[in-house]
């Protein structure tokens, strides 16, 4: 039977690990230190507990490794990858944004587009909605999909992966920006001025995508706003939780990635430029 390691027992990693474990797969949760993590549903009273092993202490090579800590923390796990992988190990990066794979040293590695909403407080993860990972379609990812077919983790393989990447960037850029900068949850989307700002950010993202050769239909802005409308008002985003917890955000891989592309094509993106500058300024330390 295939073995699975999940590095990073946060909201995304814990939901992935729980999905596999509950279906009978051999899963090891790996974190900075040994302990345990609890996973609960936002709409249910049931809570499941899972042991977490210290990544520095594990000397076992896994067939599949899901790497779910934030992109800004990837460098910290590099020294341990040799002891966690063998020559055929497949690594799945599960971070927001895009660009992390460019500096990742493992040959059989793919970056997933993640649709898993949850939050972690202490060692308790609350799962709000979705268990979806989107990967490029190839022989390696097809094998992974077959391997986890019995779980409720939904693995989608895309023949147009770049389109999916840019779609998720559009989804992320507005909601993450406004929740982080306001230090407020999805409740903020009830304000019409915030809705207009979100639409402008999405439209600027659409222009950047077009410059990259990825095109979206005109209704995409309303579609993404409809997605936002389905979020419960108490739900935060990954950047919101990082902001209120004073942790480093994934600005470089979302707003920063789009900003660099917009400058490369000399595009006029005033809303993106503003939120990117403010997000960078919010992380400045004396």
C-alpha positions in Angstrom: 0.0 0.0 0.0 1.2 3.5 -0.8 2.4 5.7 2.1 1.6 9.4 2.5 3.3 12.1 4.4 1.7 15.5 5.0 4.1 18.2 6.0 2.4 21.1 7.7 -0.6 20.2 9.9 -2.4 23.5 9.3 -5.8 23.9 7.9 -5.0 22.6 4.4 -2.6 19.8 5.5 -4.9 18.5 8.3 -7.9 18.3 6.0 -5.8 16.4 3.4 -4.4 14.1 6.0 -7.8 13.5 7.6 -9.4 12.7 4.2 -6.8 10.1 3.5 -6.6 8.6 7.0 -10.4 8.2 7.4 -10.4 6.1 4.2 -7.8 3.7 5.5 -4.6 5.1 3.9 -1.3 5.1 5.7 -0.8 8.8 6.6 1.9 10.5 8.7 1.3 14.1 9.8 4.6 16.0 10.0 5.2 19.3 11.8 7.9 21.4 13.3 7.5 19.5 16.6 5.7 16.4 17.8 2.1 16.8 19.1 -1.4 16.4 17.8 -3.9 18.2 15.7 -7.7 18.1 16.0 -10.0 18.5 12.9 -13.6 19.5 13.3 -16.4 20.4 10.8 -17.8 23.9 11.0 -21.4 22.5 10.9 -20.9 19.4 13.1 -19.8 18.6 16.6 -17.5 15.7 15.7 -13.8 16.2 16.2 -11.0 13.8 15.2 -7.5 13.8 16.7 -4.3 12.9 14.8 -0.7 12.5 16.1 1.9 14.8 14.6 5.5 13.7 14.3 8.5 16.1 14.2 9.7 16.4 10.6 13.3 16.5 11.8 13.0 13.1 13.5 11.2 11.0 10.8 13.6 8.8 8.8 10.9 7.2 6.6 10.6 7.7 2.8 7.1 8.2 1.6 5.6 7.4 -1.8 3.6 10.6 -1.8 4.4 13.8 0.2 1.9 16.7 0.4 3.7 19.9 1.4 1.2 22.2 2.8 3.0 24.9 4.8 3.0 28.4 3.3 5.3 29.3 0.4 7.3 31.5 2.6 8.2 28.5 4.8 9.3 26.1 2.1 13.0 26.7 2.6 12.8 25.5 6.1 11.8 21.9 5.1 14.4 21.5 2.4 17.1 19.9 4.7 14.6 17.1 5.5 13.4 16.1 2.1 16.2 13.6 1.4 15.2 11.5 4.4 11.4 11.7 3.5 11.6 10.8 -0.2 13.0 8.1 -2.5 13.7 8.3 -6.2 10.1 7.7 -7.2 8.4 9.9 -4.5 5.9 12.3 -5.8 5.7 15.7 -4.0 2.6 17.8 -4.2 3.0 21.5 -3.2 -0.2 22.9 -1.8 0.2 26.6 -1.3 -1.8 29.7 -2.4 -0.5 31.7 -5.3 2.0 30.5 -7.9 5.7 30.3 -8.5 6.9 28.2 -5.6 7.7 25.2 -7.9 10.4 27.1 -9.7 12.8 26.8 -6.8 11.8 23.3 -5.6 14.5 20.7 -6.0 12.5 17.4 -6.2 12.1 16.1 -9.8 8.6 14.5 -9.4 6.9 17.6 -8.0 3.7 19.3 -8.9 1.9 22.4 -7.6 -1.7 21.9 -6.7 -4.4 24.5 -7.0 -6.0 24.2 -3.6 -9.7 24.7 -2.8 -9.9 23.9 0.9 -11.3 26.5 3.3 -10.5 26.3 7.0 -8.8 27.9 9.9 -6.4 26.7 12.6 -6.5 28.0 16.2 -4.0 26.5 18.5 -4.0 22.8 17.5 -7.7 22.8 16.4 -8.5 23.0 12.6 -12.0 24.0 11.6 -12.9 22.9 8.1 -15.4 25.1 6.4 -15.8 23.8 2.9 -14.3 22.0 -0.1 -11.6 19.2 -0.4 -10.4 19.9 -3.9 -6.9 19.8 -5.4 -6.3 20.5 -9.1 -3.2 19.2 -10.8 -1.9 19.1 -14.4 -2.9 15.9 -16.2 0.0 13.5 -16.8 1.0 9.9 -16.0 2.2 10.7 -12.5 -0.9 12.6 -11.4 -3.2 10.0 -13.0 -1.5 7.4 -10.8 -2.0 9.5 -7.7 -5.6 10.0 -8.5 -6.0 6.2 -8.8 -4.2 5.7 -5.6 -6.5 7.9 -3.5 -9.7 7.1 -5.3 -11.3 5.6 -2.2 -10.9 8.9 -0.2 -13.2 11.9 -0.2 -10.3 14.1 -1.3 -11.3 15.3 -4.7 -8.4 15.3 -7.1 -9.1 17.0 -10.4 -6.7 16.6 -13.3 -6.7 19.5 -15.9 -5.5 19.4 -19.5 -5.5 23.2 -19.3 -3.6 23.7 -16.1 -2.5 27.3 -16.8 -6.1 28.4 -17.1 -6.8 26.8 -13.7 -3.8 28.5 -12.2 -4.9 31.9 -13.3 -8.5 31.3 -12.3 -7.4 30.7 -8.7 -5.1 33.7 -8.8 -8.2 35.8 -9.7 -10.2 34.2 -6.9 -7.4 34.8 -4.4 -6.3 38.3 -5.3 -9.4 40.2 -4.3 -10.7 38.3 -1.3 -7.3 37.8 0.3 -6.3 41.5 -0.2 -9.4 43.0 1.3 -9.7 40.7 4.3 -6.0 41.0 5.2 -5.9 44.8 4.9 -9.2 45.3 6.7 -8.4 42.6 9.3 -11.9 41.4 8.8 -13.6 38.2 7.6 -15.8 37.6 4.6 -18.3 39.8 6.4 -16.6 42.8 4.7 -18.0 41.6 1.4 -21.4 42.9 2.4 -20.1 46.5 1.9 -20.8 47.8 -1.6 -17.5 49.7 -1.8 -15.6 46.6 -1.0 -17.5 44.7 -3.6 -16.5 47.3 -6.2 -12.9 47.1 -5.1 -12.9 43.4 -5.5 -14.4 43.6 -9.0 -11.6 46.1 -10.0 -8.9 43.8 -8.7 -10.4 40.8 -10.5 -10.6 42.8 -13.8 -7.0 44.0 -13.5 -6.1 40.3 -13.0 -8.0 39.4 -16.1 -5.9 41.9 -18.1 -2.7 40.4 -16.7 -3.9 36.9 -17.6 -4.7 38.0 -21.2 -1.2 39.4 -21.5 0.1 36.0 -20.5 -2.1 34.4 -23.2 -4.8 33.1 -20.8 -8.3 34.4 -21.6 -11.4 34.6 -19.6 -15.0 35.2 -20.6 -16.6 38.5 -19.6 -18.9 36.9 -16.9 -15.9 35.7 -14.9 -16.0 38.7 -12.5 -19.6 38.0 -11.6 -18.9 34.3 -11.2 -16.1 34.9 -8.7 -18.2 37.5 -6.8 -20.9 34.8 -6.6 -18.3 32.4 -5.1 -17.5 35.1 -2.5 -21.2 35.5 -1.7 -21.3 31.8 -0.8 -18.7 32.3 2.0 -20.1 32.4 5.5 -19.5 35.8 7.0 -17.3 34.4 9.8 -14.9 32.8 7.4 -11.5 34.3 7.0 -8.8 33.8 4.3 -5.3 32.5 4.7 -3.9 36.0 4.5 -6.4 37.3 6.9 -5.4 34.8 9.5 -1.7 35.5 8.9 -2.3 39.2 9.3 -4.1 39.0 12.6 -1.6 36.4 13.9 1.3 38.7 12.8 2.7 35.9 10.6 4.4 36.3 7.2 1.9 36.4 4.4 2.1 34.8 0.9 2.1 38.2 -0.7 5.0 37.3 -3.1 3.0 34.4 -4.6 -0.4 36.2 -5.1 -0.3 40.0 -5.3 3.4 40.1 -5.9 3.3 37.5 -8.7 0.5 39.5 -10.4 2.3 42.8 -9.8 5.5 41.6 -11.4 3.6 40.3 -14.4 1.7 43.6 -14.8 5.0 45.6 -14.7 6.6 43.2 -17.3 3.7 44.0 -19.7 3.5 47.7 -18.8 -0.1 47.4 -17.7 -2.1 49.9 -15.8 -3.2 48.2 -12.6 -3.8 50.9 -10.0 -5.8 48.9 -7.5 -3.4 46.0 -7.6 -0.4 48.4 -7.2 -2.1 50.0 -4.2 -3.0 46.8 -2.3 0.4 45.2 -3.0 2.2 48.3 -1.6 0.0 48.3 1.5 0.5 44.6 2.1 4.2 45.0 1.8 4.1 48.0 4.1 2.1 46.0 6.7 5.0 43.5 7.0 7.7 46.1 7.5 9.5 45.8 10.8 11.9 48.2 12.5 
